Amino acid sequence: METEVYNIFKILSAHPLWSIQVSIIMLISNLISIGIGRYAIKVRSFGPSIPILGAEGFGLPELLATTSLGHIIGAGTILGLKSIEIIS
């Protein structure tokens, strides 16, 4: 049993799923989604704004919605680029 677990960890560490390219693509996708969502969301929440972004009325629900969209766009971009072997 112990050797099976060790072999699984050995395989996982030999083939990393994330690279710098993947993280940069995901970061850019999320930043683009936040930028679009900041101006595209018309009905905003009444809660407090996130002070870091400096946008009035852009709170936690808007941030979660835009980063969810960013992750969907980023995952699609990463899968597409991996399928045509542009990124490894």
Buried (B, 14 or more C-beta within 10 A) or exposed (E): EEEEEEEEEEEEEEEEEEEEBBEEBBEBBBEBBBEBBBEEBEEBBEEEBBEEEEBEBBBEEBBEBBBEBBBEBBBEBBEEBEEEEEBE
